[in-house]
């Protein structure tokens, strides 16, 4: 018999569902305040260095957008799949394949490209991600293999493939045998959108993905099917919805967007193919998707917030010498509070043992 | 949570926001030179990044009245590096050391944006008017290590936990193997690539895999002490990397190649303060005090220590070159003829294994 128990609420408050992320952020800030105090830093200064100073210049804002771009692109795609109970955990691998295929096109036409190279690279990036996501889709439908496992394991295959290429065919011939490709030519680099920042065309793609994701989910029949399949697969079956088609669609869509994100990194801020393209964007995007309540607009905000927690961690380190681990602590607190709030809006906490129903 | 406590929480948030806005802009006037450091690993790696940070601390100690230092650790080698370097430059750092190979192109890009800031990139090859490069001749230490492990191995298999197949790492493997085979022609070297500079679980796995393949001495060119710990657990020997790692495996730790960046950092900062900073390439060895070997394990017999000391003296005096010919590659082809030594350029581009290394170099 426990002293505390959770009693399901009949209906979670709709307002609270949207308010909990805000509440979680507020609680994180409050705990951060106490944490900095305990560490012996001026908490106001520390929070300022962490959350405000990094975005107080145009360049800083640009960096926020650059960092959020892959998170939002991937998060939007993943969320659509998650709504249909299709759990693509391997976006990191699909991102890598996008960079390999799209970036490879840029390298293949090195020295004799033209305006057409970049569109081809973008298509290649999308195709690469789709290809990598098609494997778990096929395995799921053909052998009923869990896409959680297959997509995750394919991530490591993708990283090893990248390692092979970067030490072989992709390696810069003038690069002293270092495992890096050449720098892409201007024709093969995403144009900057805002002068004086690193904001590139990929950020526009991310905004389009948010808009497209919203239209798809709330304004189309396919979006309706996705939601029904996710909520009650049996009902979807009775209604004659083609679940196979939805598995293909959601995996290809999320894979394609992840591939586009990968291409955006190599043809954008990195400017070449390197052994480490992404510091785990494919995994962080899963958190972003849930933080954003699987809603495209929510994901946009969550992506920006998550990006801020990354660059804020660096900024605080530069300004105050805070340890880098603080970034992880902040992200952890944010998730913890979000999940805790979620529990509390779905369940009531009761003290004492369950009363016997009358 | 009920409505009232929620209201309180929101009130608290509003309060924090006001406080935040009030506290904005507390920049202190700076006359001291600001020097920034960018590390690829955490300074708690007790290896490569830790050792760079020791150099930074030495700089603070010696020139603390003229400089302040800042570091950013755990910076990924990708799109993030450029932002970090840019931030350091934008916030008034006039001398910035970026300490990993993957920071090369990001450093170059930022250097072009801030012509009045001096940049120094470790282990790369691209320079510009305000971007210098520096590295240490780690392979000199590997030669001494090769002689020691050649005498300490019983199974005649040396395991080598390696990061990336880049010339710096490959030349280290080769230098060790050449010296190893001089004292023990039957010995061979097995290499496992972990494709990371700092990944303790992977490094430990690699060490264990090598031990299972018969290696009884583990040498590493990755930054964490995990391989040392793996060797200690199995009662075998190991050689540390970048930093004295004795405390992670007192019985296993034969010695370590210790990087000494402090002298260089002090020297370059002094040059900048005096107005004599130039963009150049520095590649220092044992002679220039850019690396040394950690104290030898008492388990090493006295005659082996004596040989190691002699080799060290010969490298410093130039009597011995770690890549003195004849050197054959794995296929038996002579790459450096007798009577000649590898040139710096040949070492910097080394992309083959010498005889005695088992396994293929990823191409």
Interface residues (C-beta under 8 A of the other chain):
Chain A: X23 X26 X27 X29 X30 X33 X42 X44 X45 X47 X48 X51 X52 X53 X54 X56 X57 X59 X63 X66 X67 X163 X164 X167 X168 X176 X177 X178 X179 X180 X183 X198 X265 X268 X269 X270 X271 X272 X274 X275 X276 X277 X278 X279 X310 X311 X314 X315 X317 X318 X319 X321 X323 X324 X325 X341 X344
Chain B: X1 X6 X9 X10 X12 X13 X16 X19 X20 X22 X23 X24 X26 X36 X42 X70 X71 X72 X73 X74 X75 X76 X77 X78 X79 X80 X82 X83 X84 X86 X87 X88 X90 X91 X101 X102 X105 X109 X125 X164 X165 X166 X167 X170 X195 X348 X349 X350 X351 X362 X363
